[in-house]
Amino acid sequence: MNENLASCEDIDGEPGDEQKGRQRSTIAFPYTDFDGASQVVTAIHGNVGHGACSLPQLAAWLNSSVKSSSFRTLISAARLFGLVESDNSDSYRLTELGARIVDPTQAKAAQAESFLRVPLFAALFDKYQIGVVPPSAALEREIISLGVSEKQKARARQVFESSAQQTGFRAHGANRLVRPAIVVPPASAGPQSNAVSAGNGEQSNSGGGGGGGNVTLDLDPLLIALLQKIPPQGQAWPRERRVRWFRTFAMNVSEVYDNESDPVEMNIS
């Protein structure tokens, strides 16, 4: 079983639940939302920076105790969001993603990435990023179909909705899931700063020519940043990641070019 899933289920479960026939979820989701998990990041960063701390230290910084179920819920959620890691059960530190969360210049992008680290949230985003999110009852039925137990459907939905709000995915309405647009500033202030190498996707200040195939593109920096994520020729680009990239690119093209009165809907599958 997925380590994070096991820890999520064990937090609020009672001894003997399996013997009692309690239904268990088969897809991982946190029992607290993104803001709750972020408390762990703030506590670690505020006291040891990128260093490691013990579980008792972390509990004290969060005004809790190691044996508290609410404390274990926070730790499990922080791990599931990809924000903290441990070498053993008593030592925790920030992940690379967690370190980006506390960096104001990277926080917005890191929060969006963190939201999609949760298997349930990623599955719901993939399903509803095109179109609208259904009302609560229908959404809970979908959540059950993805592997959440019947008894946990309401909690899973509530945590999903609040986390989506906190990480910017509901900025365009409660019934829309739109990945936040991240504007990446150009590498230099010169007129050629948005040049992209057609050969490997790297930014270049050269106007083209030669064997590198450099082409200057007068595009929004957001689109330039997405083009730079295309793997070099010859490197594997799995279908799932490729489809997600095309969906994200199409969404951001709409952000840049569409009129609010006449949006262009694209179905990429």
N, C-alpha and C positions, 0 to 999 in steps of 0.2 A: 504493500500500500504506500502511496505517496506519503513521505515523511510529514510534510506540512498538513496534509489532510488528516493523518492520524492524530497529530497534536491538536488540530482544531476540534475534532470530534471528542477527544479525551478531556478537553478542558471543562465542558459543562456536563459531560456524561456522568452518570452515577455508577458506583461499583455494581457489577452484575447486570449492566444494561444488555449485554449480548445474550446472557442467559435468559433475560426477560423477553427477548425477541425484539428489542428496540431496533427500528429501522435506521440504518446508517447511510449517510450521503456517500456517493461514489465520485463526486467532483469537489475539488477543494474550493473553499471560500472562507473568509475570516468572519469571526463573530463580533468584530468591532470595525468601524469604518476607517478610512484613510487618516482622518485627523487624529483618531485615537492611536493608531500605529505610529503616527509622526511624533507623538509624545516620547516614544522610546528613542527616536533619532535625536530629538532635542536634548534629552537627558544625557545620552552618551556624548554627543558633540560638545555640550556645554561643560562637561567635566573632564573628559579625556581626549577630546578631539577625535583623531583617527586611531587612537589607541584602544586597547582592550580593557574590559572591566569585568568584574565578577557579578554573578547573579545577585548576591546580597547587596552589593554596591548599587546596582541598577534599581533594585527594589526600593532602597532607601531614597534614591534620587527622585523616584516617582511617588514617594510618600506611601509606600505599600509594603507588603511582606512577601517573601519568596513563596509562602504557602497559600497566598491569596489566589483564588480562581480568577479574579479580575486582572491581576498582574500577569498571570499565565496567558490570559486571553490577549493582552496587549503584546506580549512577546511573540506569541504564535502569529498574530496578525502582522507584526512587523517583519517576521520572516517570510510570510506568504506574499507580502507586498514587495519582497526583495530588498528590504532596507537594512537588515542586520544579518550577521552570520556568526557562527560559533565553531571553535575548534573542538570544543567539548561542551557538555551540558552546563558548565559553570563559567564560561568565558565568552563574552560577546563583544563585537565591534561592528562599525558601520561597513556596509558593502560599498562598492564603487558608486552604485545607484544612490545609496543612502547619503554618501558624501555630496553628491550633486544636489540632493534635496535641500541642503542647507546653504548652497551657493545661490545667491539671488539671480545670478546671470544664467543659471542652468535649471533653476527650480521648476519652472513651468513645464519644460520638456521632460524632466525627470519624474514629475508627478504623473504625467500622462503615461509614461512607460511603466511606472509602478502600478498604476491601475490595471494595465493590461497583463501584468505578471500573474494576476489572480486567474486561475483557469476558468472559473464560472463567469467572471466579468469579461474575459477575452471572448468566450463563446457567445455571450449576449451581444457584445459589440459587433462581432462578425455577422451576427444574424440581423441586427437592427441598425447598422450604420447607414444603410440605404432604406429609406422609408421612415416609419414612425414606431415608437415603442408603444405596445398595447396598454390598456388599462391594467390596474393592479391584479385583478383576478386572472386575466389571460396571461399576464407576465408570470405570475406564480405557477400557472400550469406549464409554461415553457421551462421555468426553472426546475420543476419536478422532472420534466422529460430529459433534462440535461444531467440529472443524477442527484439532485438534492432531495432529501427525505421529506415526506409529507409534513411532518411536524416542524421542519425547519424552513419551510417555503417562505413564510412571512418574514422571518428574520433575515433570510438570505436576500429577499427583495429589498427590505429596508436598508440593509448595509450596502447593497449594490447602488441604490438610488442616492444615498447620502454620499458615498464615495465618488460616484460620477459627478455629483454637484461640486464636491470639494476639489476635484482634480480638473475641472473645466469641461467635462464632456457634455454637460447639460446647459452650456452657455447660450444655446440657441433655442431653448425651451425644454420643459420637463419631458416632453414626448419625443425628443430628438437626441440621438447620440452622435456627436460630432467631435472627432479628435481635435484638440486645441491646435490652432495654427501657430507655429513657432517661427518668428521672424529672426533669421540669423544675419547679423550685420556682415557686410562685405569684409574681406580680409584686409583690404587697403582702400584708401579714399580716392585712388586714381581712377581714371575713366575706364580702365580695362579690368577693374576689380572683379567683375562678374564673369570673367572668362572661365570656361570649363573645358578640360581636355576631353575630346571625344574618345580618346583611347583608353583612359583609365578613370575618368570621373573626377580627377583632382583639379582644384582651382589653379588658375594660371594667370599671370599678368602679361602673357604673350598673346599677340593678336592672331596667331595661326601660322600656317606654313610649316615646312620641314616635315620630318617623319612622324612627329608626335600627333598631328591631326588636331591641334588646338583650334577651337572656335570660340569667338567672343559672342556671348548671348546676352542681349539686353533684356533680362527677365527680372521679375521680382526676386529678391534674395531668398525668399522661402522656397521657390521652385528650384533655384540654383542649389540650395542645401539638399533638397530631395534628390536631384540628379546626381549629386556627389555620393549618394548612398548606393548607387548601382554598382555591383561588384565588377571588377576588371574582367575583360574578355578571357574566357578559359576557366574562370572560377565558378564553382557551382552556385546556383541561385535557386533554391528549392521552390516548388510551385506555390506552397502556402505563403512564403515570404514575398514571392513575386506578385501574387494576387493582392496581398495586403499593400504592397508598395503602389501598385496601379490604383487601388481604391483611394489611398491617401493622396496620391498625386492628383487624381481626378477631383477629389474633394477640394484640394487647395487651389486648383485651377479655377474651380467655381468661385472660391472665396475671392480670388483676384479679379476675375473677368466677368462674372455673372451680375446681372441686374437683379435687385431684390424682387422686383415685380415679375421677372421672367427667368427664374432659375432653371438651369439645365440639369436634368436627372439622368445619370448614367448607371447602368447595371453591369457590373463587372463580376464575373463568377469563374 
